[in-house]
Structure formats: C-alpha cells, structure tokens
Amino acid sequence: MTHTDALPRHFTCIDAMRGIAAIFVVMFHATRFFQDQAGVHVVPVAPEDMPYGAWLWPAFVYGEEAVRLFWVISGFVFAHVYWNRPTTAREFAVARFARLYPLHFVTLILVAGMQMISLQTQGHWQITGNNDLKHFVLQLFLLDSSLALSDGVSFNAPIWSVSAEIFVYVLFFLCLPLTRRAPLKGSLILAMLCYGVLVIRPDGFLIGPWVFACGVFFFAGAACYAGYVGLRGAVRPLAVSVAGLIGATVIAGLLGLHDVALLVGCCAIVMALAAMERSVQARRGVRGGMLQFLGDISYSLYLVHMPIQILVVLIIDLYFGGGRDFAASYLTLPLFIAGSIWVAYLTNRYFEKPVGAWLRGKMQKRRTPVGGDVKGVSVGT
C-alpha cells in the first residue's frame, strides 16, 4: 500500500477523538474521589447520584470503554503511517519508547512517592492498591497487564492499556510484510487470531488476556484504514459503510452482544471521523486549533489525571480530616477536568514533546526517524 495524494496526510479529527476519549476516562475516574482508601471496589455513590449524574451517568458507568476506542484509533493511525513508508525495527522501537516511556516513568515515580507517604501517614493507599515492589517492577517495564502476573490495578493505573498495547505493537511490526501486501485481509486475519487466542487461552498462559483483547480492537482499526483507502476517502461510500456499522452496532446491542457492539461501534466512530477529515481540514486554521490541541494532550491527560486525583485525596487526608464531602460538590468535577487538562497541556509542551524529541535524537542514527511522529495511547493512544 502506498500513500496517495487523494488521502489526508494527517487525520486531525481522529487524533482529536483521543483527547475526547481521555476526557471520558477522566470523568469515569472522578467517581473514585468518593473512596476513602484504596481497595474499595464499589464506589459508595450511584452514578446517577453523582454531581451532573442526570446528564453524565453514561461517562461515569461506561467511560472506561473509551480505552477500546484508543486501541482502534491506534490501529488506524499505525496502519496509515507504517504501511505507507519503510521503517526499521530500531526506528520503530525508538519512536515508541520516546513517545510513551518518559511520561510513564515520571508519573510512576510520582505516584509511588505519594502512595508511600499515604501508607506511612494514613495507614492505607489512595485510589489504587497493590503498590508493592512486585507491581512497581511490572509497571516499570510496562508488564502489568501484558503478563498475567498482576494482582490488580496499581500505582498509575491507566498505564495498563499501554502495557497491553506494547505486545500488539510488536505483532504489528512483525506482520508488516503481510498487512502491506493484503491490508484488509491481513488485518482481519490478525484480529480474528487475537480473538481466537483470547477465547481458548488457558488459565496458566503467561501473556495476559488484555493483550489479545487489545489486538482485536487494534487490528480492527487497521482494517478500518484499509477500508478507507479502498474507498479512496469518497464520502458517499464511506457514509454507507458508517451507516452499516451503526446498524450492526444496534443489532449487536439488542442481542446482548456487548463486546461486539463495542467493537463495531468504535469502528463506526473512527470511519465517520475519517470521512469528515477533508472537509474539516479545508476550514482555515483547524490544524492549529482545538482539534490539534485535543490530540496533543491526549496521552498526557490520560496519564496525569490519576496522579492529580491521588494528590488531592492525600492532601484532604493529611490536612482536612479525610472526609470526602468535597466529592459531592458541583465544582469538583469541572475543576478536576479543567485542572487535568491544564496540567496535561503544560506536561505535553514542556516535558513530553521536548524529552521525546531529545530521546529520538540521541537514540536514532538519523536525527529525524521515520515514523517518529506517530502518537500512541492507550490513550497509547
């Protein structure tokens, strides 16, 4: 598959959806403000009784499902970048490491420090449990969900989705010869193989189940890109395809096939955004506006919001008696979202981008590595 001028070189709308999905994850985790300590699996408030629950209850209940959308977007973007240009294993690995690891490492250390303070002063952890040496090592090497060794969420919990994606990145790179020759068939075969392994996977299997779940969504995203290219970005055929995907989503939902509905629904969103791309880019200033901003901060927002949350509840415990009445305030959610976005912006501008560029320059033989601009979330994305 080669790039054609008839197709966009950058999918701004899809990139922006990463940021929107990250905001949904932030809202989902806002319910954790009501927890007085880690290990409380049931949040002591019904989603509809949360502030703004009458309108935002779907985010409080299903916001975590945005991770699956991250995976579909990653598959779409990786196919767009790596099917259309050559890359070496070194270039691919360096681009992934420089993009994902520095911020993960810093947030892991920050959360570990706060959890140690909480355990020593309050006798318990905040928000996430399992903050021991074993889980620190697993997170340090991004293995907490990619290997079936974890006892549950720990430290900066959202990194679990990136951990699952790492193995899928390796599979994607190894299978590039197949997917470049047969983009749609190859992607669908890989998605079905991941699903098959997920179904028959034995309990003692070392690789965690989330790796294969991620693979299904990731290669479905790659198949979406193959379909988009096959239709050459034509709006009418894409509209028909999106309508078909929406119909399939509704039918799967009515039949109680939640995972199928989620997968097809994510594909429908990505294909709809891809169909909108050329008309959106034709508008002056879009690339430098809100859409690009949302795409830029998506990974930072995904990783910094939980350290912020842990810091808030730790301060409440240390200096304000440990109550959780503040969580019921209608100011808490907007302040949490706005504060997380602001910190994510500063992090992206003054840490994520410059450190990533510096690492690529140091680690690559060439100063401008091929594929170095690919963004992965988990929100790898």
Secondary structure, 3 states (H helix, E strand, C coil): CCCCCCCCCCCHHHHHHHHHHHHHHHHHHHHHHHCCCCCCCCCCCCHHHCCCHHHHHHHHHHHHHHHHHHHHHHHHHHHHHHCCCCCCHHHHHHHHHHHHHHHHHHHHHHHHHHHHHHHHHHCCCCCCCCCCHHHHHHHHCCCCCCECCCCCCCCCHHHHHHHHHHHHHHHHHHCHHHHHHCHHHHHHHHHHHHHHHHHHCCCCCCECHHHHHHHHHHHHHHHHHHHHHHCCCCHHHHHHHHHHHHHHHHHHHHCCCHHHHHHHHHHHHHHHHHHHHHHHHCCCCHHHCHHHHHHHHHHHHHHHHHHHHHHHHHHHHHHCCCCCHHHHCCCHHHHHHHHHHHHHHHHHHHHHHHHHHHHHHHHCCCCCCCCCCCCCCCCCC
